[in-house]
């Protein structure tokens, strides 16, 4: 069992247009991986740029952060449906609305379950980590728009170094320095990392702009950043 978290940001280009070819390539890669391994898989897709676009608007219009979270959840579900469409008959046709619905589906189907968000105050990273915990997943793979975890923000500091391995306690320390609000979880978030730490879930951050990286990570190759316990 693997849990794959796909950052919504990698699905859109700089003009906020959907990268249809990338979505198609991911579907082919996932289909190939799991037709060979025969292992179950759950995928969680983030809201990305489209979520932030709506959240920026609703926040400016005076909406509460909880309402803004709901906007992000709905955007993530739309992104999940993109991947469901590309996966075709190997995917369950609808993203579950909450964790209880996911559990019921997981217990009765071998199809790939693709999720968006579940509830306000919970990022899609936390959704993925919670799913990894309850399904006792072998590994959670977090696909982002960077190569892994860096010593500093690589977008702000050109001297930031990629870390091949990072202990879970050091990841917690990094995350504790972050500030978060609806639609903004710069690396990971505190709720998600608590699931990872308490159940000693294998977690790997990899660059998701190339679907081949997913195949490499699942096959056990050193790529990105591996979180150790």
Beta strands, then each sheet from edge to edge (+ up, - down):
strand 1: 2-6
strand 2: 41-45
strand 3: 113-115
strand 4: 139-144
strand 5: 165-167
strand 6: 203-207
strand 7: 225-228
sheet 1: 3+ 2+ 1+ 4+ 6+ 7- 5-
end
